[in-house]
Amino acid sequence: MKFREKQIELLEIYFKAVANRKRIKILSLVQEEPGITVFKITEMLGIQYQTGASHLQKLWRAGLVDKKYRDTDVIHTITYKGEMFFDFAKHLLR
């Protein structure tokens, strides 16, 4: 398969987003608990709020999670691309 330059750039963004253990754990939490907040994620993983927010921003930019603002909270849900990451991972881990 031959990729165009733009496709290569998008693949790079996607793979960089999931090239971190914490981000994979975060993506898994978002899949398990749709509507989870940054605060709850950071509490569950024992990481700083800013670190969690930064990881989520990278996942959002890659299109793996959606975010919505609800009052003072930012809630996250997994996207179709995020679900496809887990399908891809299952195939790789067979």
KOLDOGU-463972 format. One record per atom (N, C-alpha, C): residue number from 1; residue in three letters; atom name; x, y, z. Coordinates in Angstrom, 3 decimals, always signed. Layout:
N
+-----+-----+----+----------+----------+----------+
!   i !  aa ! at !        x !        y !        z !
+-----+-----+----+----------+----------+----------+
! NUM ! ALA ! CA !        X !        Y !        Z !
...
+-----+-----+----+----------+----------+----------+
This chain:
94
+-----+-----+----+----------+----------+----------+
!   i !  aa ! at !        x !        y !        z !
+-----+-----+----+----------+----------+----------+
!   1 ! MET !  N !   +0.856 !   -1.182 !   +0.000 !
!   1 ! MET ! CA !   +0.000 !   +0.000 !   +0.000 !
!   1 ! MET !  C !   +0.894 !   +1.235 !   +0.000 !
!   2 ! LYS !  N !   +0.575 !   +2.149 !   -0.857 !
!   2 ! LYS ! CA !   +1.342 !   +3.394 !   -0.935 !
!   2 ! LYS !  C !   +0.544 !   +4.508 !   -0.254 !
!   3 ! PHE !  N !   +1.208 !   +5.215 !   +0.655 !
!   3 ! PHE ! CA !   +0.558 !   +6.297 !   +1.394 !
!   3 ! PHE !  C !   +0.949 !   +7.646 !   +0.801 !
!   4 ! ARG !  N !   -0.029 !   +8.544 !   +0.797 !
!   4 ! ARG ! CA !   +0.261 !   +9.931 !   +0.438 !
!   4 ! ARG !  C !   +0.896 !  +10.611 !   +1.649 !
!   5 ! GLU !  N !   +1.546 !  +11.723 !   +1.417 !
!   5 ! GLU ! CA !   +2.256 !  +12.442 !   +2.485 !
!   5 ! GLU !  C !   +1.321 !  +12.813 !   +3.639 !
!   6 ! LYS !  N !   +0.136 !  +13.289 !   +3.344 !
!   6 ! LYS ! CA !   -0.824 !  +13.675 !   +4.383 !
!   6 ! LYS !  C !   -1.225 !  +12.454 !   +5.218 !
!   7 ! GLN !  N !   -1.388 !  +11.317 !   +4.576 !
!   7 ! GLN ! CA !   -1.737 !  +10.100 !   +5.300 !
!   7 ! GLN !  C !   -0.599 !   +9.683 !   +6.237 !
!   8 ! ILE !  N !   +0.616 !   +9.847 !   +5.770 !
!   8 ! ILE ! CA !   +1.777 !   +9.529 !   +6.605 !
!   8 ! ILE !  C !   +1.813 !  +10.431 !   +7.829 !
!   9 ! GLU !  N !   +1.535 !  +11.711 !   +7.643 !
!   9 ! GLU ! CA !   +1.501 !  +12.653 !   +8.762 !
!   9 ! GLU !  C !   +0.429 !  +12.255 !   +9.778 !
!  10 ! LEU !  N !   -0.749 !  +11.861 !   +9.290 !
!  10 ! LEU ! CA !   -1.834 !  +11.457 !  +10.183 !
!  10 ! LEU !  C !   -1.484 !  +10.179 !  +10.938 !
!  11 ! LEU !  N !   -0.857 !   +9.230 !  +10.253 !
!  11 ! LEU ! CA !   -0.430 !   +8.001 !  +10.924 !
!  11 ! LEU !  C !   +0.600 !   +8.290 !  +12.009 !
!  12 ! GLU !  N !   +1.487 !   +9.228 !  +11.738 !
!  12 ! GLU ! CA !   +2.496 !   +9.607 !  +12.723 !
!  12 ! GLU !  C !   +1.837 !  +10.185 !  +13.977 !
!  13 ! ILE !  N !   +0.869 !  +11.059 !  +13.795 !
!  13 ! ILE ! CA !   +0.140 !  +11.647 !  +14.926 !
!  13 ! ILE !  C !   -0.565 !  +10.550 !  +15.722 !
!  14 ! TYR !  N !   -1.213 !   +9.645 !  +15.011 !
!  14 ! TYR ! CA !   -1.955 !   +8.557 !  +15.638 !
!  14 ! TYR !  C !   -1.019 !   +7.662 !  +16.450 !
!  15 ! PHE !  N !   +0.061 !   +7.217 !  +15.831 !
!  15 ! PHE ! CA !   +0.957 !   +6.299 !  +16.531 !
!  15 ! PHE !  C !   +1.730 !   +6.973 !  +17.666 !
!  16 ! LYS !  N !   +2.055 !   +8.231 !  +17.515 !
!  16 ! LYS ! CA !   +2.699 !   +8.939 !  +18.625 !
!  16 ! LYS !  C !   +1.756 !   +9.051 !  +19.819 !
!  17 ! ALA !  N !   +0.471 !   +9.213 !  +19.535 !
!  17 ! ALA ! CA !   -0.512 !   +9.342 !  +20.613 !
!  17 ! ALA !  C !   -0.601 !   +8.070 !  +21.450 !
!  18 ! VAL !  N !   -0.414 !   +6.917 !  +20.834 !
!  18 ! VAL ! CA !   -0.541 !   +5.661 !  +21.572 !
!  18 ! VAL !  C !   +0.825 !   +5.039 !  +21.901 !
!  19 ! ALA !  N !   +1.884 !   +5.796 !  +21.701 !
!  19 ! ALA ! CA !   +3.238 !   +5.297 !  +21.965 !
!  19 ! ALA !  C !   +3.683 !   +5.614 !  +23.392 !
!  20 ! ASN !  N !   +2.744 !   +5.560 !  +24.319 !
!  20 ! ASN ! CA !   +3.037 !   +5.887 !  +25.707 !
!  20 ! ASN !  C !   +2.128 !   +5.033 !  +26.595 !
!  21 ! ARG !  N !   +2.713 !   +4.378 !  +27.572 !
!  21 ! ARG ! CA !   +1.940 !   +3.481 !  +28.446 !
!  21 ! ARG !  C !   +0.808 !   +4.194 !  +29.171 !
!  22 ! LYS !  N !   +1.088 !   +5.387 !  +29.674 !
!  22 ! LYS ! CA !   +0.049 !   +6.130 !  +30.408 !
!  22 ! LYS !  C !   -1.109 !   +6.481 !  +29.486 !
!  23 ! ARG !  N !   -0.787 !   +6.881 !  +28.250 !
!  23 ! ARG ! CA !   -1.865 !   +7.243 !  +27.330 !
!  23 ! ARG !  C !   -2.710 !   +6.025 !  +26.961 !
!  24 ! ILE !  N !   -2.082 !   +4.864 !  +26.833 !
!  24 ! ILE ! CA !   -2.858 !   +3.650 !  +26.562 !
!  24 ! ILE !  C !   -3.761 !   +3.337 !  +27.754 !
!  25 ! LYS !  N !   -3.244 !   +3.499 !  +28.965 !
!  25 ! LYS ! CA !   -4.059 !   +3.287 !  +30.165 !
!  25 ! LYS !  C !   -5.209 !   +4.283 !  +30.215 !
!  26 ! ILE !  N !   -4.921 !   +5.536 !  +29.885 !
!  26 ! ILE ! CA !   -5.966 !   +6.572 !  +29.875 !
!  26 ! ILE !  C !   -7.030 !   +6.236 !  +28.845 !
!  27 ! LEU !  N !   -6.613 !   +5.845 !  +27.653 !
!  27 ! LEU ! CA !   -7.562 !   +5.494 !  +26.598 !
!  27 ! LEU !  C !   -8.440 !   +4.324 !  +27.045 !
!  28 ! SER !  N !   -7.848 !   +3.376 !  +27.730 !
!  28 ! SER ! CA !   -8.595 !   +2.234 !  +28.250 !
!  28 ! SER !  C !   -9.623 !   +2.677 !  +29.298 !
!  29 ! LEU !  N !   -9.236 !   +3.596 !  +30.173 !
!  29 ! LEU ! CA !  -10.177 !   +4.115 !  +31.179 !
!  29 ! LEU !  C !  -11.341 !   +4.847 !  +30.518 !
!  30 ! VAL !  N !  -11.033 !   +5.615 !  +29.480 !
!  30 ! VAL ! CA !  -12.095 !   +6.348 !  +28.768 !
!  30 ! VAL !  C !  -13.049 !   +5.368 !  +28.098 !
!  31 ! GLN !  N !  -12.505 !   +4.281 !  +27.575 !
!  31 ! GLN ! CA !  -13.356 !   +3.263 !  +26.950 !
!  31 ! GLN !  C !  -14.251 !   +2.599 !  +27.998 !
!  32 ! GLU !  N !  -13.688 !   +2.295 !  +29.158 !
!  32 ! GLU ! CA !  -14.432 !   +1.612 !  +30.221 !
!  32 ! GLU !  C !  -15.456 !   +2.507 !  +30.899 !
!  33 ! GLU !  N !  -15.158 !   +3.802 !  +30.988 !
!  33 ! GLU ! CA !  -16.026 !   +4.745 !  +31.697 !
!  33 ! GLU !  C !  -16.314 !   +5.973 !  +30.840 !
!  34 ! PRO !  N !  -17.209 !   +5.857 !  +29.865 !
!  34 ! PRO ! CA !  -17.534 !   +7.029 !  +29.046 !
!  34 ! PRO !  C !  -17.997 !   +8.192 !  +29.930 !
!  35 ! GLY !  N !  -17.494 !   +9.373 !  +29.657 !
!  35 ! GLY ! CA !  -17.853 !  +10.544 !  +30.446 !
!  35 ! GLY !  C !  -16.911 !  +10.779 !  +31.613 !
!  36 ! ILE !  N !  -15.823 !  +10.035 !  +31.670 !
!  36 ! ILE ! CA !  -14.857 !  +10.177 !  +32.764 !
!  36 ! ILE !  C !  -14.179 !  +11.548 !  +32.689 !
!  37 ! THR !  N !  -13.882 !  +12.105 !  +33.830 !
!  37 ! THR ! CA !  -13.250 !  +13.431 !  +33.885 !
!  37 ! THR !  C !  -11.731 !  +13.301 !  +34.009 !
!  38 ! VAL !  N !  -11.053 !  +14.385 !  +33.688 !
!  38 ! VAL ! CA !   -9.601 !  +14.437 !  +33.844 !
!  38 ! VAL !  C !   -9.244 !  +14.161 !  +35.301 !
!  39 ! PHE !  N !   -9.974 !  +14.775 !  +36.209 !
!  39 ! PHE ! CA !   -9.696 !  +14.610 !  +37.636 !
!  39 ! PHE !  C !   -9.758 !  +13.144 !  +38.051 !
!  40 ! LYS !  N !  -10.803 !  +12.446 !  +37.628 !
!  40 ! LYS ! CA !  -10.956 !  +11.045 !  +38.005 !
!  40 ! LYS !  C !   -9.836 !  +10.194 !  +37.397 !
!  41 ! ILE !  N !   -9.473 !  +10.476 !  +36.160 !
!  41 ! ILE ! CA !   -8.378 !   +9.740 !  +35.513 !
!  41 ! ILE !  C !   -7.086 !   +9.924 !  +36.293 !
!  42 ! THR !  N !   -6.773 !  +11.169 !  +36.631 !
!  42 ! THR ! CA !   -5.517 !  +11.431 !  +37.341 !
!  42 ! THR !  C !   -5.526 !  +10.798 !  +38.728 !
!  43 ! GLU !  N !   -6.684 !  +10.795 !  +39.364 !
!  43 ! GLU ! CA !   -6.819 !  +10.139 !  +40.666 !
!  43 ! GLU !  C !   -6.570 !   +8.634 !  +40.547 !
!  44 ! MET !  N !   -7.167 !   +8.013 !  +39.556 !
!  44 ! MET ! CA !   -7.055 !   +6.563 !  +39.378 !
!  44 ! MET !  C !   -5.635 !   +6.135 !  +39.012 !
!  45 ! LEU !  N !   -4.935 !   +6.958 !  +38.255 !
!  45 ! LEU ! CA !   -3.588 !   +6.597 !  +37.812 !
!  45 ! LEU !  C !   -2.487 !   +7.157 !  +38.713 !
!  46 ! GLY !  N !   -2.870 !   +8.017 !  +39.646 !
!  46 ! GLY ! CA !   -1.883 !   +8.592 !  +40.557 !
!  46 ! GLY !  C !   -0.902 !   +9.521 !  +39.862 !
!  47 ! ILE !  N !   -1.423 !  +10.325 !  +38.931 !
!  47 ! ILE ! CA !   -0.576 !  +11.275 !  +38.204 !
!  47 ! ILE !  C !   -1.066 !  +12.689 !  +38.443 !
!  48 ! GLN !  N !   -0.227 !  +13.660 !  +38.154 !
!  48 ! GLN ! CA !   -0.591 !  +15.073 !  +38.305 !
!  48 ! GLN !  C !   -1.686 !  +15.447 !  +37.304 !
!  49 ! TYR !  N !   -2.523 !  +16.392 !  +37.692 !
!  49 ! TYR ! CA !   -3.621 !  +16.842 !  +36.829 !
!  49 ! TYR !  C !   -3.093 !  +17.321 !  +35.478 !
!  50 ! GLN !  N !   -2.067 !  +18.149 !  +35.498 !
!  50 ! GLN ! CA !   -1.532 !  +18.705 !  +34.248 !
!  50 ! GLN !  C !   -0.983 !  +17.613 !  +33.336 !
!  51 ! THR !  N !   -0.376 !  +16.592 !  +33.921 !
!  51 ! THR ! CA !   +0.139 !  +15.469 !  +33.143 !
!  51 ! THR !  C !   -1.006 !  +14.732 !  +32.461 !
!  52 ! GLY !  N !   -2.058 !  +14.458 !  +33.217 !
!  52 ! GLY ! CA !   -3.226 !  +13.785 !  +32.655 !
!  52 ! GLY !  C !   -3.883 !  +14.601 !  +31.565 !
!  53 ! ALA !  N !   -4.008 !  +15.898 !  +31.797 !
!  53 ! ALA ! CA !   -4.622 !  +16.783 !  +30.800 !
!  53 ! ALA !  C !   -3.787 !  +16.824 !  +29.520 !
!  54 ! SER !  N !   -2.478 !  +16.829 !  +29.676 !
!  54 ! SER ! CA !   -1.581 !  +16.838 !  +28.519 !
!  54 ! SER !  C !   -1.706 !  +15.545 !  +27.709 !
!  55 ! HIS !  N !   -1.762 !  +14.415 !  +28.400 !
!  55 ! HIS ! CA !   -1.940 !  +13.128 !  +27.709 !
!  55 ! HIS !  C !   -3.276 !  +13.094 !  +26.970 !
!  56 ! LEU !  N !   -4.323 !  +13.559 !  +27.634 !
!  56 ! LEU ! CA !   -5.642 !  +13.572 !  +27.002 !
!  56 ! LEU !  C !   -5.678 !  +14.493 !  +25.790 !
!  57 ! GLN !  N !   -4.964 !  +15.599 !  +25.862 !
!  57 ! GLN ! CA !   -4.899 !  +16.526 !  +24.730 !
!  57 ! GLN !  C !   -4.288 !  +15.825 !  +23.508 !
!  58 ! LYS !  N !   -3.245 !  +15.042 !  +23.724 !
!  58 ! LYS ! CA !   -2.611 !  +14.316 !  +22.616 !
!  58 ! LYS !  C !   -3.561 !  +13.273 !  +22.042 !
!  59 ! LEU !  N !   -4.295 !  +12.595 !  +22.907 !
!  59 ! LEU ! CA !   -5.271 !  +11.610 !  +22.429 !
!  59 ! LEU !  C !   -6.401 !  +12.297 !  +21.667 !
!  60 ! TRP !  N !   -6.819 !  +13.460 !  +22.121 !
!  60 ! TRP ! CA !   -7.877 !  +14.224 !  +21.457 !
!  60 ! TRP !  C !   -7.406 !  +14.706 !  +20.077 !
!  61 ! ARG !  N !   -6.175 !  +15.231 !  +20.009 !
!  61 ! ARG ! CA !   -5.640 !  +15.711 !  +18.726 !
!  61 ! ARG !  C !   -5.537 !  +14.593 !  +17.699 !
!  62 ! ALA !  N !   -5.288 !  +13.369 !  +18.182 !
!  62 ! ALA ! CA !   -5.200 !  +12.215 !  +17.284 !
!  62 ! ALA !  C !   -6.579 !  +11.677 !  +16.908 !
!  63 ! GLY !  N !   -7.622 !  +12.240 !  +17.529 !
!  63 ! GLY ! CA !   -8.983 !  +11.801 !  +17.210 !
!  63 ! GLY !  C !   -9.405 !  +10.533 !  +17.925 !
!  64 ! LEU !  N !   -8.706 !  +10.177 !  +18.995 !
!  64 ! LEU ! CA !   -9.010 !   +8.944 !  +19.718 !
!  64 ! LEU !  C !  -10.035 !   +9.144 !  +20.831 !
!  65 ! VAL !  N !  -10.140 !  +10.369 !  +21.333 !
!  65 ! VAL ! CA !  -11.144 !  +10.689 !  +22.344 !
!  65 ! VAL !  C !  -11.833 !  +12.001 !  +21.957 !
!  66 ! ASP !  N !  -13.051 !  +12.137 !  +22.443 !
!  66 ! ASP ! CA !  -13.787 !  +13.399 !  +22.336 !
!  66 ! ASP !  C !  -13.821 !  +14.015 !  +23.723 !
!  67 ! LYS !  N !  -13.954 !  +15.329 !  +23.752 !
!  67 ! LYS ! CA !  -14.103 !  +15.993 !  +25.042 !
!  67 ! LYS !  C !  -15.249 !  +16.979 !  +24.966 !
!  68 ! LYS !  N !  -15.943 !  +17.102 !  +26.079 !
!  68 ! LYS ! CA !  -17.049 !  +18.043 !  +26.191 !
!  68 ! LYS !  C !  -16.921 !  +18.730 !  +27.534 !
!  69 ! TYR !  N !  -17.342 !  +19.976 !  +27.555 !
!  69 ! TYR ! CA !  -17.288 !  +20.747 !  +28.786 !
!  69 ! TYR !  C !  -18.643 !  +20.681 !  +29.466 !
!  70 ! ARG !  N !  -18.623 !  +20.287 !  +30.732 !
!  70 ! ARG ! CA !  -19.849 !  +20.216 !  +31.528 !
!  70 ! ARG !  C !  -19.569 !  +20.949 !  +32.824 !
!  71 ! ASP !  N !  -20.146 !  +22.131 !  +32.942 !
!  71 ! ASP ! CA !  -19.872 !  +23.018 !  +34.073 !
!  71 ! ASP !  C !  -18.365 !  +23.272 !  +34.136 !
!  72 ! THR !  N !  -17.720 !  +22.896 !  +35.228 !
!  72 ! THR ! CA !  -16.276 !  +23.126 !  +35.347 !
!  72 ! THR !  C !  -15.468 !  +21.882 !  +34.975 !
!  73 ! ASP !  N !  -16.149 !  +20.793 !  +34.628 !
!  73 ! ASP ! CA !  -15.478 !  +19.541 !  +34.277 !
!  73 ! ASP !  C !  -15.330 !  +19.388 !  +32.771 !
!  74 ! VAL !  N !  -14.306 !  +18.646 !  +32.392 !
!  74 ! VAL ! CA !  -14.132 !  +18.222 !  +31.006 !
!  74 ! VAL !  C !  -14.321 !  +16.714 !  +31.017 !
!  75 ! ILE !  N !  -15.329 !  +16.255 !  +30.279 !
!  75 ! ILE ! CA !  -15.603 !  +14.821 !  +30.240 !
!  75 ! ILE !  C !  -15.127 !  +14.249 !  +28.906 !
!  76 ! HIS !  N !  -14.728 !  +12.989 !  +28.945 !
!  76 ! HIS ! CA !  -14.134 !  +12.364 !  +27.766 !
!  76 ! HIS !  C !  -14.860 !  +11.078 !  +27.392 !
!  77 ! THR !  N !  -14.989 !  +10.873 !  +26.098 !
!  77 ! THR ! CA !  -15.545 !   +9.635 !  +25.558 !
!  77 ! THR !  C !  -14.627 !   +9.156 !  +24.445 !
!  78 ! ILE !  N !  -14.674 !   +7.865 !  +24.195 !
!  78 ! ILE ! CA !  -13.830 !   +7.295 !  +23.152 !
!  78 ! ILE !  C !  -14.512 !   +7.493 !  +21.799 !
!  79 ! THR !  N !  -13.726 !   +7.686 !  +20.771 !
!  79 ! THR ! CA !  -14.257 !   +7.856 !  +19.413 !
!  79 ! THR !  C !  -14.177 !   +6.524 !  +18.660 !
!  80 ! TYR !  N !  -14.694 !   +6.542 !  +17.458 !
!  80 ! TYR ! CA !  -14.596 !   +5.374 !  +16.582 !
!  80 ! TYR !  C !  -13.128 !   +5.000 !  +16.368 !
!  81 ! LYS !  N !  -12.289 !   +5.997 !  +16.130 !
!  81 ! LYS ! CA !  -10.855 !   +5.727 !  +15.960 !
!  81 ! LYS !  C !  -10.254 !   +5.119 !  +17.217 !
!  82 ! GLY !  N !  -10.694 !   +5.584 !  +18.365 !
!  82 ! GLY ! CA !  -10.222 !   +5.018 !  +19.623 !
!  82 ! GLY !  C !  -10.614 !   +3.559 !  +19.762 !
!  83 ! GLU !  N !  -11.842 !   +3.246 !  +19.387 !
!  83 ! GLU ! CA !  -12.296 !   +1.846 !  +19.408 !
!  83 ! GLU !  C !  -11.479 !   +1.011 !  +18.428 !
!  84 ! MET !  N !  -11.180 !   +1.587 !  +17.270 !
!  84 ! MET ! CA !  -10.401 !   +0.868 !  +16.261 !
!  84 ! MET !  C !   -8.981 !   +0.586 !  +16.756 !
!  85 ! PHE !  N !   -8.443 !   +1.462 !  +17.610 !
!  85 ! PHE ! CA !   -7.129 !   +1.207 !  +18.190 !
!  85 ! PHE !  C !   -7.155 !   -0.105 !  +18.974 !
!  86 ! PHE !  N !   -8.203 !   -0.321 !  +19.759 !
!  86 ! PHE ! CA !   -8.287 !   -1.547 !  +20.552 !
!  86 ! PHE !  C !   -8.468 !   -2.775 !  +19.666 !
!  87 ! ASP !  N !   -9.222 !   -2.644 !  +18.579 !
!  87 ! ASP ! CA !   -9.336 !   -3.751 !  +17.624 !
!  87 ! ASP !  C !   -7.975 !   -4.070 !  +17.016 !
!  88 ! PHE !  N !   -7.250 !   -3.033 !  +16.639 !
!  88 ! PHE ! CA !   -5.911 !   -3.177 !  +16.070 !
!  88 ! PHE !  C !   -4.977 !   -3.853 !  +17.081 !
!  89 ! ALA !  N !   -5.038 !   -3.398 !  +18.326 !
!  89 ! ALA ! CA !   -4.182 !   -3.964 !  +19.381 !
!  89 ! ALA !  C !   -4.485 !   -5.437 !  +19.610 !
!  90 ! LYS !  N !   -5.769 !   -5.803 !  +19.589 !
!  90 ! LYS ! CA !   -6.141 !   -7.206 !  +19.766 !
!  90 ! LYS !  C !   -5.524 !   -8.081 !  +18.669 !
!  91 ! HIS !  N !   -5.538 !   -7.582 !  +17.441 !
!  91 ! HIS ! CA !   -4.955 !   -8.332 !  +16.317 !
!  91 ! HIS !  C !   -3.439 !   -8.465 !  +16.492 !
!  92 ! LEU !  N !   -2.804 !   -7.400 !  +16.934 !
!  92 ! LEU ! CA !   -1.357 !   -7.439 !  +17.133 !
!  92 ! LEU !  C !   -0.957 !   -8.403 !  +18.244 !
!  93 ! LEU !  N !   -1.783 !   -8.505 !  +19.257 !
!  93 ! LEU ! CA !   -1.441 !   -9.306 !  +20.442 !
!  93 ! LEU !  C !   -1.869 !  -10.775 !  +20.329 !
!  94 ! ARG !  N !   -2.380 !  -11.182 !  +19.208 !
!  94 ! ARG ! CA !   -2.777 !  -12.588 !  +19.018 !
!  94 ! ARG !  C !   -1.579 !  -13.475 !  +18.948 !
+-----+-----+----+----------+----------+----------+
